[in-house]
Amino acid sequence: MMLSCSSRAWIVRRWLGRPSMLRPSLRLFSSSASSSSGGKRQRPKSSDTRSASFARLTDDDVSFFRSVLGDAGVLREQSDIAPFNQDWLGSWSGECPLVLRPGSTEEVSKVLAYCNERKLAVVPQGGNTGMVGGSVPLFDEIVLSLSRMNKVHGVDKYSGIVISDAGVVLESLNAYLEERGFIMPLDLGAKGSCHIGGNVATNAGGIRYLRYGSLHGTVLGLEVVLADGTVLENVSALRKDNTEYEL
């Protein structure tokens, strides 16, 4: 991912963007549902039943994931999985049996291509600091965590363009830039745990919004893995780009 920083200018440019989901995990709730349940958010009735169109995880699936990611990239112990099944507010919880932690675009591509072929539902997850339950599994989906994709690939001191993986923690990215005379135009309360990939995916605002503008306005390019494993790369150091559709 590529963004632009400020000199107190900025650009962060290349995100190994969040992969597309096999199944959206958006939750909707009404004020009446919240009030009738003592303030606890309720799932919509349409989501009460797991879709039969998705397969269930098998030992063969786990073996394949281990062959691609190694033991460090596969979490199965309940104590390790628990934080990925619960949102920050404690309002949403899932029953994810497996957390995958790829370390590169290639590994994300292989995992999603396999899951797409096997019809295994996947929920991408960054720092899991959201407050609407969007990164938490609804049923037994596989969580695809980007926490190991946490490298900053460098910043151009002349253009203020920084290239970063999607799993870099916002506070770490800002510290990296401050050491080089730049600053991230994004700052918010969850900066110590939120990932820059999630910030871009949600167009996070934060306390520097009025000074530096929308986060999406500073993203110059993305490297994205689609749900079928296809890799799309749209990373460029040039701000002006009138080619094709504006994605």
Secondary structure as the mmCIF struct_conf table of DSSP 4:
data_model
#
loop_
_struct_conf.conf_type_id
_struct_conf.id
_struct_conf.beg_label_comp_id
_struct_conf.beg_label_asym_id
_struct_conf.beg_label_seq_id
_struct_conf.end_label_comp_id
_struct_conf.end_label_asym_id
_struct_conf.end_label_seq_id
STRN STRN1 MET A 2 SER A 6
TURN_TY1_P TURN_TY1_P1 SER A 7 ARG A 8
STRN STRN2 ALA A 9 LEU A 16
HELX_LH_PP_P HELX_LH_PP_P1 GLY A 17 MET A 21
BEND BEND1 LEU A 22 ARG A 23
HELX_RH_AL_P HELX_RH_AL_P1 SER A 31 SER A 36
TURN_TY1_P TURN_TY1_P2 SER A 37 GLY A 39
HELX_RH_3T_P HELX_RH_3T_P1 LYS A 45 SER A 47
BEND BEND2 ASP A 48 THR A 49
TURN_TY1_P TURN_TY1_P3 ALA A 52 SER A 53
BEND BEND3 PHE A 54 PHE A 54
HELX_LH_PP_P HELX_LH_PP_P2 ALA A 55 LEU A 57
HELX_RH_AL_P HELX_RH_AL_P2 ASP A 59 LEU A 69
HELX_RH_3T_P HELX_RH_3T_P2 ASP A 71 GLY A 73
STRN STRN3 VAL A 74 LEU A 75
HELX_RH_AL_P HELX_RH_AL_P3 GLN A 78 ASN A 85
STRN STRN4 GLN A 86 GLN A 86
TURN_TY1_P TURN_TY1_P4 TRP A 88 LEU A 89
BEND BEND4 GLY A 90 GLY A 90
STRN STRN5 SER A 93 SER A 93
STRN STRN6 VAL A 99 LEU A 100
BEND BEND5 SER A 104 SER A 104
HELX_RH_AL_P HELX_RH_AL_P4 THR A 105 ARG A 118
TURN_TY1_P TURN_TY1_P5 LYS A 119 LYS A 119
STRN STRN7 VAL A 122 GLN A 125
BEND BEND6 GLY A 126 GLY A 127
BEND BEND7 MET A 131 GLY A 133
TURN_TY1_P TURN_TY1_P6 GLY A 134 SER A 135
BEND BEND8 VAL A 136 VAL A 136
BEND BEND9 LEU A 138 ASP A 140
HELX_LH_PP_P HELX_LH_PP_P3 GLU A 141 GLU A 141
STRN STRN8 ILE A 142 SER A 145
TURN_TY1_P TURN_TY1_P7 SER A 147 ARG A 148
STRN STRN9 VAL A 152 VAL A 155
TURN_TY1_P TURN_TY1_P8 LYS A 157 SER A 159
STRN STRN10 ILE A 161 SER A 164
TURN_TY1_P TURN_TY1_P9 ALA A 166 GLY A 167
STRN STRN11 VAL A 169 VAL A 169
HELX_RH_AL_P HELX_RH_AL_P5 LEU A 170 GLU A 178
TURN_TY1_P TURN_TY1_P10 GLU A 179 GLY A 181
STRN STRN12 ILE A 183 ILE A 183
BEND BEND10 PRO A 185 PRO A 185
TURN_TY1_P TURN_TY1_P11 GLY A 189 SER A 193
STRN STRN13 HIS A 195 HIS A 195
HELX_RH_AL_P HELX_RH_AL_P6 ILE A 196 THR A 202
TURN_TY1_P TURN_TY1_P12 ASN A 203 ASN A 203
TURN_TY1_P TURN_TY1_P13 ILE A 207 ARG A 208
HELX_RH_AL_P HELX_RH_AL_P7 TYR A 209 TYR A 212
HELX_RH_3T_P HELX_RH_3T_P3 LEU A 215 THR A 218
STRN STRN14 VAL A 219 VAL A 225
TURN_TY1_P TURN_TY1_P14 ALA A 227 ASP A 228
BEND BEND11 GLY A 229 GLY A 229
STRN STRN15 VAL A 231 ASN A 234
BEND BEND12 ALA A 237 ALA A 237
BEND BEND13 ARG A 239 ARG A 239
BEND BEND14 THR A 243 GLU A 244
#
